């Protein structure tokens, strides 16, 4: 396992989480840890700079606007593959089962188990192999989020690129390439979404 990857996953988990005083206090620790690895810090520096240089209430308002009020930058991995289809409950149960197999108590803290910061922290601190396996399985979701953040000029895009850079293969250049990466056939039985909605990525189930 890679210590660098663990540090990248944990820093990414924190940088993609709701910003509060505790998170801001961790910025020096993240800088120091990332700086131990050649080339790791620059992908995170823009977000760390914002965390240190922006009033807390403004940080929180920006976060809610970008990540909570809409699905454009959804941080729940199965949203991109299953949207609001009926099968999503089964998918979320599979995330919970993965956590249980690690013989640890994972505090969901009110979040769904596919919440990206939680998956990243699980990989970094609990079970690197299982957590990385979840990231590999939902690589298309990570890439769609990365492309959305990049399109909207948000600094978190570089953090997603850093996470994807720890996984096998090159990142796709556009959404169509992500669709080819994901496999065949869009999800069906959509609830509230057209089953051919382009936000819904097909994935191969193992």
C-alpha positions in Angstrom: 0.0 0.0 0.0 1.1 3.6 -0.6 1.6 6.0 2.2 1.3 8.8 -0.3 -2.1 7.5 -1.5 -3.3 7.4 2.1 -2.3 11.0 2.7 -3.9 12.1 -0.5 -7.2 10.3 0.4 -7.3 11.7 3.9 -6.5 15.3 2.7 -9.1 14.9 -0.1 -11.7 13.7 2.4 -11.1 16.7 4.6 -11.0 19.2 1.7 -14.3 17.9 0.3 -16.1 18.0 3.7 -18.2 20.8 5.1 -15.8 23.5 6.3 -15.8 24.4 10.0 -13.3 25.7 12.4 -11.9 22.2 13.1 -11.3 21.7 9.3 -9.5 25.0 9.0 -7.3 24.1 12.0 -6.2 21.0 10.1 -4.8 23.0 7.1 -1.2 23.3 8.4 -1.2 19.5 9.1 -2.5 18.8 5.6 0.2 21.1 4.1 2.9 19.4 6.0 1.8 15.9 5.2 1.3 16.5 1.5 4.6 18.4 1.2 6.4 15.2 2.2 5.6 13.8 -1.2 7.0 15.3 -4.4 4.2 17.0 -6.4 1.4 16.2 -4.0 0.8 19.7 -2.4 0.1 21.8 -5.5 -3.2 20.0 -6.3 -4.5 20.8 -2.9 -2.9 24.3 -2.4 -5.7 26.3 -4.0 -8.4 24.8 -1.7 -6.1 25.1 1.4 -5.5 28.7 0.6 -9.2 29.3 0.4 -9.8 27.6 3.7 -7.2 29.7 5.4 -8.1 33.0 3.7 -11.9 33.0 3.8 -14.2 33.8 6.7 -15.9 30.7 8.0 -19.5 31.7 7.2 -18.5 32.6 3.7 -16.7 29.2 3.3 -19.8 27.4 4.5 -22.1 29.4 2.2 -19.9 28.6 -0.8 -19.8 24.9 0.1 -23.6 24.7 0.5 -24.1 26.4 -2.8 -21.7 24.2 -4.7 -22.2 20.8 -3.1 -25.5 20.7 -1.2 -28.2 22.8 -3.1 -28.0 20.9 -6.4 -26.7 17.7 -7.9 -24.2 19.3 -10.3 -21.3 18.4 -8.0 -22.9 15.5 -6.1 -20.5 13.9 -3.6 -22.5 10.7 -3.3 -20.8 8.1 -5.6 -23.9 6.1 -6.4 -25.9 9.2 -7.4 -23.9 9.3 -10.7 -24.6 5.6 -11.4 -28.0 5.1 -9.9 -29.5 8.5 -9.4 -32.9 8.1 -7.7 -33.5 4.6 -9.2 -35.0 2.0 -7.0 -31.8 -0.1 -7.0 -29.9 2.6 -5.2 -31.0 1.2 -1.8 -29.2 -2.1 -2.7 -26.1 -0.2 -3.7 -26.0 1.8 -0.4 -26.4 -1.5 1.5 -23.4 -2.8 -0.3 -21.3 0.2 0.9 -22.5 -0.5 4.5 -21.6 -4.2 4.1 -18.1 -3.2 2.9 -17.6 -1.2 6.1 -18.9 -4.0 8.3 -16.4 -6.5 6.7 -13.6 -4.4 8.1 -14.7 -5.1 11.6 -14.9 -1.5 12.6 -17.8 0.8 13.6 -18.1 3.4 10.9 -20.0 6.5 12.1 -22.1 7.7 9.2 -22.8 10.9 11.0 -26.1 11.4 9.2 -24.6 10.8 5.7 -25.3 8.1 3.2 -22.5 5.5 3.1 -21.4 6.4 -0.4 -20.5 10.0 0.6 -17.1 10.5 -1.1 -15.3 12.1 1.9 -16.4 9.1 4.0 -15.2 6.6 1.5 -11.9 8.4 1.2 -11.3 8.6 4.9 -12.3 4.9 5.2 -9.6 4.0 2.6 -7.0 6.3 4.4 -7.6 5.3 7.9 -9.5 1.9 8.1 -9.1 -0.5 5.2 -6.9 0.8 2.3 -7.6 -2.2 0.1 -11.4 -2.2 0.5 -11.7 1.5 0.3 -9.5 1.7 -2.8 -11.7 -1.0 -4.2 -14.8 1.1 -3.8 -13.0 4.0 -5.5 -12.0 1.8 -8.4 -15.5 0.5 -8.7 -16.9 4.0 -8.8 -14.2 5.5 -10.9 -16.7 6.8 -13.5 -18.5 8.7 -10.7 -15.2 10.3 -9.6 -14.4 11.3 -13.2 -17.9 12.8 -13.8 -17.5 14.8 -10.6 -14.0 15.9 -11.6 -15.2 17.0 -15.0 -18.1 18.9 -13.5 -15.8 20.8 -11.1 -13.4 21.5 -13.9 -16.1 22.9 -16.1 -17.2 25.2 -13.4 -13.7 26.4 -12.6 -13.7 25.1 -9.0 -10.4 24.3 -7.3 -11.6 21.0 -6.0 -11.3 19.6 -9.5 -7.5 19.2 -9.0 -8.2 17.3 -5.8 -10.4 14.9 -7.7 -7.7 14.6 -10.3 -5.2 13.7 -7.6 -7.5 11.0 -6.3 -8.1 9.6 -9.8 -4.3 9.7 -10.3 -3.9 7.0 -7.6 -6.2 4.6 -9.6 -5.3 2.4 -12.6 -5.4 4.0 -16.0 -5.6 7.5 -17.4 -8.5 9.8 -16.7 -11.0 10.3 -19.6 -11.0 13.6 -21.3 -14.8 14.1 -21.5 -18.1 12.7 -20.4 -18.4 10.5 -23.5 -15.1 8.9 -22.6 -16.4 8.3 -19.1 -19.5 6.6 -20.5 -17.2 4.3 -22.5 -15.2 3.6 -19.3 -18.4 2.8 -17.4 -19.8 0.1 -19.6 -23.0 -0.6 -21.4 -26.6 0.4 -20.8 -28.2 3.1 -18.7 -30.0 2.3 -15.4 -33.7 1.6 -15.6 -36.7 2.0 -13.2 -35.9 5.6 -12.5 -37.8 7.4 -9.9 -38.1 11.1 -10.7 -35.4 10.9 -13.4 -35.5 9.8 -17.0 -33.7 6.5 -17.2 -31.7 7.9 -20.0 -30.7 11.0 -18.1 -27.0 11.6 -19.0 -26.1 12.1 -15.3 -26.8 8.4 -14.8 -23.7 6.4 -15.6 -23.9 2.7 -16.3 -21.6 0.5 -14.3 -20.6 -3.1 -14.5 -21.7 -4.9 -11.3 -19.4 -7.5 -9.9 
